[in-house]
Amino acid sequence: MTLFGIVVRNLRHYWRQHLGVIAGAALCSMVLVGALMVGDSVKATLRRLADERIGQADLALLSEDGFFREALADEVAGRFGQEDVVAPLVVTRGNVTLPDGSRNARNVQVLGVDQRFWQLAPNPEKKPDFPSTDFFVNERLGKFLEAKPGDRLILRLEEPSLFSRDAPLSGERDNKFVAYNEELGGVLGVESFGRFGLQGNQREPLTIFVSLETLQKRMFRSFDEATGQTKFANFLLLGRPDDGAISLSDSEEALNAAWTLSDAGISIKELRD
């Protein structure tokens, strides 16, 4: 008997065992392929969510314990090329309510932005017509409030202080709140930075967008009395739309060259004698 004949008779005699082996191998292959597909799908989904959150920005600088000069953004941008964008923001938290009190959204992300912010959006061509007075909200907050463009919204937020209110002898024990109402200009979708945020969760935050200049005038009235200016921000967003990325080393060098003591809330006064 030839070797081929032995193989054929073996397959014929143990066909049940061989069928089980084939079925087991096929099942294992299906499980592995499915796991790889799910993993790639999850990875692609997380990457898409991250791109929607940060848009075309490359780096972000957040000052959690104070504010710096808005002019710092222009000074940092001056050390890069004309195609680079450095957007100053005021990032804080507040409460948004309807005038009749029927809807109240607490701990809402409040963003004070200008046109430089929209240049780094996922799709800058769909930036809103952003006047200095109206509010804009993202889709999640719009659905929660059940508000339509033209409805009035009331925004309440805490006025910042030059000193921490928890610091001894600061004299800032009472929280001061700022409240004002404006019309809702529109609801921003994903392509217009509607999901902007730096948190690593998959759920978009409740966000209201306010004109940077308007928010500065409302929030920093006490700063105006103490420092003579209200042009402050606490967040810088850096990006190079459609042309590579800004490196961390270059941004650190530009920031170190432009940073001043006033950006850290420090001023030097010469005393007599």
Phi and psi restraints in degrees (value plus and minus 20) as a CYANA .aco file:
   2 THR   PHI     -98.9   -58.9
   2 THR   PSI     147.1   187.1
   3 LEU   PHI     -84.2   -44.2
   3 LEU   PSI     -58.3   -18.3
   4 PHE   PHI     -81.7   -41.7
   4 PHE   PSI     -61.5   -21.5
   5 GLY   PHI     -84.9   -44.9
   5 GLY   PSI     -59.2   -19.2
   6 ILE   PHI     -81.9   -41.9
   6 ILE   PSI     -61.9   -21.9
   7 VAL   PHI     -84.0   -44.0
   7 VAL   PSI     -61.8   -21.8
   8 VAL   PHI     -84.9   -44.9
   8 VAL   PSI     -64.3   -24.3
   9 ARG   PHI     -86.3   -46.3
   9 ARG   PSI     -54.6   -14.6
  10 ASN   PHI     -84.1   -44.1
  10 ASN   PSI     -64.3   -24.3
  11 LEU   PHI     -84.5   -44.5
  11 LEU   PSI     -58.5   -18.5
  12 ARG   PHI     -89.2   -49.2
  12 ARG   PSI     -58.1   -18.1
  13 HIS   PHI     -96.6   -56.6
  13 HIS   PSI     -58.1   -18.1
  14 TYR   PHI    -127.5   -87.5
  14 TYR   PSI      16.0    56.0
  15 TRP   PHI     -83.5   -43.5
  15 TRP   PSI     -51.8   -11.8
  16 ARG   PHI     -86.7   -46.7
  16 ARG   PSI     -65.3   -25.3
  17 GLN   PHI     -83.6   -43.6
  17 GLN   PSI     -62.5   -22.5
  18 HIS   PHI     -85.1   -45.1
  18 HIS   PSI     -57.4   -17.4
  19 LEU   PHI     -83.3   -43.3
  19 LEU   PSI     -58.6   -18.6
  20 GLY   PHI     -85.3   -45.3
  20 GLY   PSI     -60.0   -20.0
  21 VAL   PHI     -83.6   -43.6
  21 VAL   PSI     -64.0   -24.0
  22 ILE   PHI     -82.9   -42.9
  22 ILE   PSI     -63.8   -23.8
  23 ALA   PHI     -83.4   -43.4
  23 ALA   PSI     -60.9   -20.9
  24 GLY   PHI     -84.8   -44.8
  24 GLY   PSI     -62.3   -22.3
  25 ALA   PHI     -85.0   -45.0
  25 ALA   PSI     -60.3   -20.3
  26 ALA   PHI     -84.4   -44.4
  26 ALA   PSI     -60.6   -20.6
  27 LEU   PHI     -84.9   -44.9
  27 LEU   PSI     -64.0   -24.0
  28 CYS   PHI     -82.4   -42.4
  28 CYS   PSI     -60.2   -20.2
  29 SER   PHI     -83.4   -43.4
  29 SER   PSI     -60.8   -20.8
  30 MET   PHI     -83.7   -43.7
  30 MET   PSI     -61.2   -21.2
  31 VAL   PHI     -84.0   -44.0
  31 VAL   PSI     -64.9   -24.9
  32 LEU   PHI     -84.6   -44.6
  32 LEU   PSI     -64.8   -24.8
  33 VAL   PHI     -83.8   -43.8
  33 VAL   PSI     -61.3   -21.3
  34 GLY   PHI     -83.3   -43.3
  34 GLY   PSI     -60.8   -20.8
  35 ALA   PHI     -84.0   -44.0
  35 ALA   PSI     -61.2   -21.2
  36 LEU   PHI     -84.6   -44.6
  36 LEU   PSI     -60.5   -20.5
  37 MET   PHI     -85.7   -45.7
  37 MET   PSI     -63.0   -23.0
  38 VAL   PHI     -83.8   -43.8
  38 VAL   PSI     -62.4   -22.4
  39 GLY   PHI     -81.0   -41.0
  39 GLY   PSI     -64.2   -24.2
  40 ASP   PHI     -85.2   -45.2
  40 ASP   PSI     -57.5   -17.5
  41 SER   PHI     -85.7   -45.7
  41 SER   PSI     -64.0   -24.0
  42 VAL   PHI     -83.9   -43.9
  42 VAL   PSI     -62.9   -22.9
  43 LYS   PHI     -81.7   -41.7
  43 LYS   PSI     -63.7   -23.7
  44 ALA   PHI     -85.6   -45.6
  44 ALA   PSI     -58.2   -18.2
  45 THR   PHI     -85.4   -45.4
  45 THR   PSI     -64.6   -24.6
  46 LEU   PHI     -84.6   -44.6
  46 LEU   PSI     -58.2   -18.2
  47 ARG   PHI     -85.8   -45.8
  47 ARG   PSI     -60.6   -20.6
  48 ARG   PHI     -83.9   -43.9
  48 ARG   PSI     -62.6   -22.6
  49 LEU   PHI     -83.0   -43.0
  49 LEU   PSI     -59.6   -19.6
  50 ALA   PHI     -84.8   -44.8
  50 ALA   PSI     -61.7   -21.7
  51 ASP   PHI     -84.3   -44.3
  51 ASP   PSI     -56.4   -16.4
  52 GLU   PHI     -90.0   -50.0
  52 GLU   PSI     -51.6   -11.6
  53 ARG   PHI     -92.2   -52.2
  53 ARG   PSI     -65.5   -25.5
  54 ILE   PHI    -123.3   -83.3
  54 ILE   PSI     -27.8    12.2
  55 GLY   PHI      41.6    81.6
  55 GLY   PSI    -151.6  -111.6
  56 GLN   PHI    -119.8   -79.8
  56 GLN   PSI      -3.0    37.0
  57 ALA   PHI     -98.6   -58.6
  57 ALA   PSI     128.1   168.1
  58 ASP   PHI    -126.4   -86.4
  58 ASP   PSI     -58.1   -18.1
  59 LEU   PHI    -158.2  -118.2
  59 LEU   PSI     134.4   174.4
  60 ALA   PHI    -158.4  -118.4
  60 ALA   PSI     120.6   160.6
  61 LEU   PHI    -143.3  -103.3
  61 LEU   PSI      98.8   138.8
  62 LEU   PHI    -139.6   -99.6
  62 LEU   PSI     104.4   144.4
  63 SER   PHI    -117.0   -77.0
  63 SER   PSI      83.8   123.8
  64 GLU   PHI     -99.7   -59.7
  64 GLU   PSI     -40.9    -0.9
  65 ASP   PHI    -136.0   -96.0
  65 ASP   PSI      -3.5    36.5
  66 GLY   PHI     156.8   196.8
  66 GLY   PSI    -193.0  -153.0
  67 PHE   PHI    -146.0  -106.0
  67 PHE   PSI     132.5   172.5
  68 PHE   PHI    -143.5  -103.5
  68 PHE   PSI     153.8   193.8
  69 ARG   PHI     -87.0   -47.0
  69 ARG   PSI     118.3   158.3
  70 GLU   PHI     -83.1   -43.1
  70 GLU   PSI     -50.6   -10.6
  71 ALA   PHI     -83.6   -43.6
  71 ALA   PSI     -36.8     3.2
  72 LEU   PHI     -79.3   -39.3
  72 LEU   PSI     -53.6   -13.6
  73 ALA   PHI     -83.1   -43.1
  73 ALA   PSI     -63.8   -23.8
  74 ASP   PHI     -87.0   -47.0
  74 ASP   PSI     -57.4   -17.4
  75 GLU   PHI     -89.1   -49.1
  75 GLU   PSI     -58.7   -18.7
  76 VAL   PHI     -88.2   -48.2
  76 VAL   PSI     -62.2   -22.2
  77 ALA   PHI     -84.1   -44.1
  77 ALA   PSI     -50.8   -10.8
  78 GLY   PHI     -85.6   -45.6
  78 GLY   PSI     -38.0     2.0
  79 ARG   PHI    -113.1   -73.1
  79 ARG   PSI     -21.8    18.2
  80 PHE   PHI    -129.5   -89.5
  80 PHE   PSI    -195.6  -155.6
  81 GLY   PHI     -98.6   -58.6
  81 GLY   PSI     151.0   191.0
  82 GLN   PHI     -88.1   -48.1
  82 GLN   PSI     -42.4    -2.4
  83 GLU   PHI    -100.5   -60.5
  83 GLU   PSI     -29.1    10.9
  84 ASP   PHI    -105.6   -65.6
  84 ASP   PSI     128.9   168.9
  85 VAL   PHI    -143.8  -103.8
  85 VAL   PSI     109.1   149.1
  86 VAL   PHI    -142.9  -102.9
  86 VAL   PSI      88.5   128.5
  87 ALA   PHI    -124.3   -84.3
  87 ALA   PSI     101.9   141.9
  88 PRO   PHI    -103.5   -63.5
  88 PRO   PSI     121.5   161.5
  89 LEU   PHI    -154.8  -114.8
  89 LEU   PSI     136.2   176.2
  90 VAL   PHI    -131.1   -91.1
  90 VAL   PSI      95.9   135.9
  91 VAL   PHI    -132.3   -92.3
  91 VAL   PSI     101.8   141.8
  92 THR   PHI    -169.4  -129.4
  92 THR   PSI    -193.1  -153.1
  93 ARG   PHI    -144.3  -104.3
  93 ARG   PSI     128.8   168.8
  94 GLY   PHI    -181.5  -141.5
  94 GLY   PSI    -197.8  -157.8
  95 ASN   PHI    -135.9   -95.9
  95 ASN   PSI     118.5   158.5
  96 VAL   PHI    -140.3  -100.3
  96 VAL   PSI     108.2   148.2
  97 THR   PHI    -153.6  -113.6
  97 THR   PSI     139.8   179.8
  98 LEU   PHI    -104.1   -64.1
  98 LEU   PSI     133.2   173.2
  99 PRO   PHI     -75.9   -35.9
  99 PRO   PSI     -53.3   -13.3
 100 ASP   PHI    -105.2   -65.2
 100 ASP   PSI     -20.9    19.1
 101 GLY   PHI      55.6    95.6
 101 GLY   PSI     -10.4    29.6
 102 SER   PHI     -93.3   -53.3
 102 SER   PSI     -45.7    -5.7
 103 ARG   PHI    -150.4  -110.4
 103 ARG   PSI     115.3   155.3
 104 ASN   PHI    -161.1  -121.1
 104 ASN   PSI      94.8   134.8
 105 ALA   PHI    -124.4   -84.4
 105 ALA   PSI      99.6   139.6
 106 ARG   PHI    -120.2   -80.2
 106 ARG   PSI     136.5   176.5
 107 ASN   PHI      33.0    73.0
 107 ASN   PSI      28.1    68.1
 108 VAL   PHI    -104.5   -64.5
 108 VAL   PSI     122.0   162.0
 109 GLN   PHI     -94.6   -54.6
 109 GLN   PSI      98.8   138.8
 110 VAL   PHI    -125.4   -85.4
 110 VAL   PSI     104.8   144.8
 111 LEU   PHI    -139.2   -99.2
 111 LEU   PSI      98.3   138.3
 112 GLY   PHI    -112.5   -72.5
 112 GLY   PSI      94.0   134.0
 113 VAL   PHI    -153.5  -113.5
 113 VAL   PSI     144.3   184.3
 114 ASP   PHI    -152.7  -112.7
 114 ASP   PSI    -187.5  -147.5
 115 GLN   PHI     -83.8   -43.8
 115 GLN   PSI     -46.2    -6.2
 116 ARG   PHI     -83.8   -43.8
 116 ARG   PSI     -51.1   -11.1
 117 PHE   PHI     -84.3   -44.3
 117 PHE   PSI     -61.5   -21.5
 118 TRP   PHI     -91.9   -51.9
 118 TRP   PSI     -40.3    -0.3
 119 GLN   PHI     -86.3   -46.3
 119 GLN   PSI     -40.1    -0.1
 120 LEU   PHI    -121.8   -81.8
 120 LEU   PSI     -11.5    28.5
 121 ALA   PHI     -86.7   -46.7
 121 ALA   PSI     140.3   180.3
 122 PRO   PHI     -73.3   -33.3
 122 PRO   PSI     -56.1   -16.1
 123 ASN   PHI    -155.2  -115.2
 123 ASN   PSI      72.6   112.6
 124 PRO   PHI     -80.3   -40.3
 124 PRO   PSI     -43.0    -3.0
 125 GLU   PHI     -88.2   -48.2
 125 GLU   PSI     -39.1     0.9
 126 LYS   PHI    -122.8   -82.8
 126 LYS   PSI       7.8    47.8
 127 LYS   PHI     -87.8   -47.8
 127 LYS   PSI     125.9   165.9
 128 PRO   PHI     -97.0   -57.0
 128 PRO   PSI     139.5   179.5
 129 ASP   PHI     -98.1   -58.1
 129 ASP   PSI      75.3   115.3
 130 PHE   PHI    -120.4   -80.4
 130 PHE   PSI      74.7   114.7
 131 PRO   PHI     -95.2   -55.2
 131 PRO   PSI     155.0   195.0
 132 SER   PHI    -103.2   -63.2
 132 SER   PSI     -23.1    16.9
 133 THR   PHI    -133.2   -93.2
 133 THR   PSI     -62.6   -22.6
 134 ASP   PHI     -92.4   -52.4
 134 ASP   PSI     135.5   175.5
 135 PHE   PHI    -111.1   -71.1
 135 PHE   PSI     132.5   172.5
 136 PHE   PHI    -149.9  -109.9
 136 PHE   PSI     125.1   165.1
 137 VAL   PHI    -148.6  -108.6
 137 VAL   PSI     140.1   180.1
 138 ASN   PHI    -104.7   -64.7
 138 ASN   PSI     154.5   194.5
 139 GLU   PHI     -82.8   -42.8
 139 GLU   PSI     -59.4   -19.4
 140 ARG   PHI     -84.6   -44.6
 140 ARG   PSI     -64.3   -24.3
 141 LEU   PHI     -88.8   -48.8
 141 LEU   PSI     -56.5   -16.5
 142 GLY   PHI     -82.0   -42.0
 142 GLY   PSI     -61.3   -21.3
 143 LYS   PHI     -87.6   -47.6
 143 LYS   PSI     -58.3   -18.3
 144 PHE   PHI     -85.2   -45.2
 144 PHE   PSI     -62.9   -22.9
 145 LEU   PHI    -101.0   -61.0
 145 LEU   PSI     -36.5     3.5
 146 GLU   PHI      34.2    74.2
 146 GLU   PSI      22.2    62.2
 147 ALA   PHI    -122.8   -82.8
 147 ALA   PSI     129.7   169.7
 148 LYS   PHI    -137.6   -97.6
 148 LYS   PSI     135.1   175.1
 149 PRO   PHI     -72.9   -32.9
 149 PRO   PSI     111.3   151.3
 150 GLY   PHI      84.8   124.8
 150 GLY   PSI     -41.8    -1.8
 151 ASP   PHI     -90.8   -50.8
 151 ASP   PSI     132.5   172.5
 152 ARG   PHI    -113.9   -73.9
 152 ARG   PSI     121.4   161.4
 153 LEU   PHI    -145.4  -105.4
 153 LEU   PSI     128.3   168.3
 154 ILE   PHI    -130.9   -90.9
 154 ILE   PSI     104.3   144.3
 155 LEU   PHI    -130.4   -90.4
 155 LEU   PSI     107.1   147.1
 156 ARG   PHI    -140.8  -100.8
 156 ARG   PSI     108.7   148.7
 157 LEU   PHI    -166.3  -126.3
 157 LEU   PSI     140.2   180.2
 158 GLU   PHI    -102.0   -62.0
 158 GLU   PSI     114.7   154.7
 159 GLU   PHI     -96.0   -56.0
 159 GLU   PSI     109.8   149.8
 160 PRO   PHI     -89.6   -49.6
 160 PRO   PSI     142.1   182.1
 161 SER   PHI    -145.6  -105.6
 161 SER   PSI     132.8   172.8
 162 LEU   PHI     -87.0   -47.0
 162 LEU   PSI     -43.9    -3.9
 163 PHE   PHI    -145.5  -105.5
 163 PHE   PSI     134.5   174.5
 164 SER   PHI     -85.1   -45.1
 164 SER   PSI     113.7   153.7
 165 ARG   PHI     -90.3   -50.3
 165 ARG   PSI     -32.5     7.5
 166 ASP   PHI    -110.8   -70.8
 166 ASP   PSI     -27.3    12.7
 167 ALA   PHI     -96.5   -56.5
 167 ALA   PSI     120.4   160.4
 168 PRO   PHI     -82.4   -42.4
 168 PRO   PSI     122.5   162.5
 169 LEU   PHI      41.6    81.6
 169 LEU   PSI      -0.9    39.1
 170 SER   PHI     -96.6   -56.6
 170 SER   PSI     -43.0    -3.0
 171 GLY   PHI      51.5    91.5
 171 GLY   PSI      -7.3    32.7
 172 GLU   PHI    -138.4   -98.4
 172 GLU   PSI      38.5    78.5
 173 ARG   PHI    -104.2   -64.2
 173 ARG   PSI     -47.9    -7.9
 174 ASP   PHI    -116.0   -76.0
 174 ASP   PSI     109.4   149.4
 175 ASN   PHI     -92.4   -52.4
 175 ASN   PSI     114.6   154.6
 176 LYS   PHI    -130.0   -90.0
 176 LYS   PSI     109.0   149.0
 177 PHE   PHI    -135.2   -95.2
 177 PHE   PSI     126.1   166.1
 178 VAL   PHI    -132.7   -92.7
 178 VAL   PSI     112.8   152.8
 179 ALA   PHI    -153.5  -113.5
 179 ALA   PSI     113.4   153.4
 180 TYR   PHI    -175.5  -135.5
 180 TYR   PSI     137.5   177.5
 181 ASN   PHI    -146.8  -106.8
 181 ASN   PSI     123.4   163.4
 182 GLU   PHI    -163.3  -123.3
 182 GLU   PSI     150.2   190.2
 183 GLU   PHI     -98.5   -58.5
 183 GLU   PSI     131.3   171.3
 184 LEU   PHI    -100.1   -60.1
 184 LEU   PSI      97.7   137.7
 185 GLY   PHI    -100.7   -60.7
 185 GLY   PSI     -46.9    -6.9
 186 GLY   PHI     147.9   187.9
 186 GLY   PSI     153.1   193.1
 187 VAL   PHI    -132.0   -92.0
 187 VAL   PSI     107.6   147.6
 188 LEU   PHI    -117.5   -77.5
 188 LEU   PSI     113.0   153.0
 189 GLY   PHI    -108.9   -68.9
 189 GLY   PSI    -189.2  -149.2
 190 VAL   PHI     -82.6   -42.6
 190 VAL   PSI     -62.4   -22.4
 191 GLU   PHI     -91.5   -51.5
 191 GLU   PSI     -32.5     7.5
 192 SER   PHI    -129.8   -89.8
 192 SER   PSI      13.1    53.1
 193 PHE   PHI      48.2    88.2
 193 PHE   PSI       8.4    48.4
 194 GLY   PHI     -87.8   -47.8
 194 GLY   PSI     -39.8     0.2
 195 ARG   PHI    -128.7   -88.7
 195 ARG   PSI       0.8    40.8
 196 PHE   PHI     -79.4   -39.4
 196 PHE   PSI     115.6   155.6
 197 GLY   PHI     152.4   192.4
 197 GLY   PSI     139.0   179.0
 198 LEU   PHI    -129.9   -89.9
 198 LEU   PSI     -17.8    22.2
 199 GLN   PHI     -97.1   -57.1
 199 GLN   PSI     128.9   168.9
 200 GLY   PHI    -108.6   -68.6
 200 GLY   PSI      -1.7    38.3
 201 ASN   PHI    -111.6   -71.6
 201 ASN   PSI     148.1   188.1
 202 GLN   PHI    -111.6   -71.6
 202 GLN   PSI     -25.0    15.0
 203 ARG   PHI    -120.6   -80.6
 203 ARG   PSI     107.7   147.7
 204 GLU   PHI     -89.1   -49.1
 204 GLU   PSI     123.7   163.7
 205 PRO   PHI     -96.6   -56.6
 205 PRO   PSI     140.2   180.2
 206 LEU   PHI     -94.1   -54.1
 206 LEU   PSI     100.0   140.0
 207 THR   PHI    -152.4  -112.4
 207 THR   PSI     116.7   156.7
 208 ILE   PHI    -142.2  -102.2
 208 ILE   PSI     114.7   154.7
 209 PHE   PHI    -125.1   -85.1
 209 PHE   PSI     109.6   149.6
 210 VAL   PHI    -147.6  -107.6
 210 VAL   PSI     128.0   168.0
 211 SER   PHI     -77.5   -37.5
 211 SER   PSI     112.1   152.1
 212 LEU   PHI     -79.0   -39.0
 212 LEU   PSI     -65.0   -25.0
 213 GLU   PHI     -83.3   -43.3
 213 GLU   PSI     -62.9   -22.9
 214 THR   PHI     -85.1   -45.1
 214 THR   PSI     -64.1   -24.1
 215 LEU   PHI     -84.6   -44.6
 215 LEU   PSI     -57.8   -17.8
 216 GLN   PHI     -83.0   -43.0
 216 GLN   PSI     -64.5   -24.5
 217 LYS   PHI     -84.5   -44.5
 217 LYS   PSI     -54.1   -14.1
 218 ARG   PHI     -96.8   -56.8
 218 ARG   PSI     -61.6   -21.6
 219 MET   PHI    -102.8   -62.8
 219 MET   PSI     -55.8   -15.8
 220 PHE   PHI    -125.7   -85.7
 220 PHE   PSI      17.3    57.3
 221 ARG   PHI     -86.4   -46.4
 221 ARG   PSI     -58.1   -18.1
 222 SER   PHI     -88.9   -48.9
 222 SER   PSI     -52.6   -12.6
 223 PHE   PHI     -85.1   -45.1
 223 PHE   PSI     -56.5   -16.5
 224 ASP   PHI     -83.8   -43.8
 224 ASP   PSI     -58.6   -18.6
 225 GLU   PHI     -88.4   -48.4
 225 GLU   PSI     -55.5   -15.5
 226 ALA   PHI    -108.7   -68.7
 226 ALA   PSI     -54.3   -14.3
 227 THR   PHI    -137.7   -97.7
 227 THR   PSI     -34.2     5.8
 228 GLY   PHI      62.7   102.7
 228 GLY   PSI      -9.1    30.9
 229 GLN   PHI    -170.7  -130.7
 229 GLN   PSI     139.0   179.0
 230 THR   PHI    -144.6  -104.6
 230 THR   PSI     -15.3    24.7
 231 LYS   PHI    -100.7   -60.7
 231 LYS   PSI      56.1    96.1
 232 PHE   PHI    -140.5  -100.5
 232 PHE   PSI     136.8   176.8
 233 ALA   PHI    -167.2  -127.2
 233 ALA   PSI     144.6   184.6
 234 ASN   PHI    -152.4  -112.4
 234 ASN   PSI      -4.7    35.3
 235 PHE   PHI    -171.9  -131.9
 235 PHE   PSI     113.1   153.1
 236 LEU   PHI    -140.7  -100.7
 236 LEU   PSI     113.3   153.3
 237 LEU   PHI    -138.2   -98.2
 237 LEU   PSI      99.9   139.9
 238 LEU   PHI    -133.2   -93.2
 238 LEU   PSI     117.7   157.7
 239 GLY   PHI    -181.3  -141.3
 239 GLY   PSI     140.2   180.2
 240 ARG   PHI    -147.1  -107.1
 240 ARG   PSI      65.0   105.0
 241 PRO   PHI     -78.9   -38.9
 241 PRO   PSI     109.7   149.7
 242 ASP   PHI      39.0    79.0
 242 ASP   PSI       3.0    43.0
 243 ASP   PHI    -174.5  -134.5
 243 ASP   PSI      50.0    90.0
 244 GLY   PHI      53.5    93.5
 244 GLY   PSI    -171.5  -131.5
 245 ALA   PHI    -164.8  -124.8
 245 ALA   PSI     131.7   171.7
 246 ILE   PHI    -101.3   -61.3
 246 ILE   PSI     108.2   148.2
 247 SER   PHI     -98.1   -58.1
 247 SER   PSI     134.1   174.1
 248 LEU   PHI     -86.1   -46.1
 248 LEU   PSI     -59.3   -19.3
 249 SER   PHI     -84.7   -44.7
 249 SER   PSI     -61.3   -21.3
 250 ASP   PHI     -85.0   -45.0
 250 ASP   PSI     -60.7   -20.7
 251 SER   PHI     -87.7   -47.7
 251 SER   PSI     -58.8   -18.8
 252 GLU   PHI     -84.6   -44.6
 252 GLU   PSI     -60.9   -20.9
 253 GLU   PHI     -83.6   -43.6
 253 GLU   PSI     -63.8   -23.8
 254 ALA   PHI     -86.6   -46.6
 254 ALA   PSI     -59.6   -19.6
 255 LEU   PHI     -87.8   -47.8
 255 LEU   PSI     -62.4   -22.4
 256 ASN   PHI     -83.8   -43.8
 256 ASN   PSI     -54.0   -14.0
 257 ALA   PHI     -93.5   -53.5
 257 ALA   PSI     -50.6   -10.6
 258 ALA   PHI    -114.7   -74.7
 258 ALA   PSI     -40.5    -0.5
 259 TRP   PHI     -87.6   -47.6
 259 TRP   PSI     116.3   156.3
 260 THR   PHI    -145.6  -105.6
 260 THR   PSI     150.8   190.8
 261 LEU   PHI     -82.5   -42.5
 261 LEU   PSI     -54.0   -14.0
 262 SER   PHI     -85.2   -45.2
 262 SER   PSI     -47.0    -7.0
 263 ASP   PHI     -88.7   -48.7
 263 ASP   PSI     -42.4    -2.4
 264 ALA   PHI    -116.0   -76.0
 264 ALA   PSI     -12.6    27.4
 265 GLY   PHI      57.7    97.7
 265 GLY   PSI       3.3    43.3
 266 ILE   PHI    -134.3   -94.3
 266 ILE   PSI     113.3   153.3
 267 SER   PHI    -150.1  -110.1
 267 SER   PSI     127.5   167.5
 268 ILE   PHI    -132.9   -92.9
 268 ILE   PSI     105.4   145.4
 269 LYS   PHI    -142.0  -102.0
 269 LYS   PSI     112.4   152.4
 270 GLU   PHI    -104.5   -64.5
 270 GLU   PSI     103.7   143.7
 271 LEU   PHI    -109.6   -69.6
 271 LEU   PSI     134.1   174.1
 272 ARG   PHI     -86.8   -46.8
 272 ARG   PSI     123.1   163.1
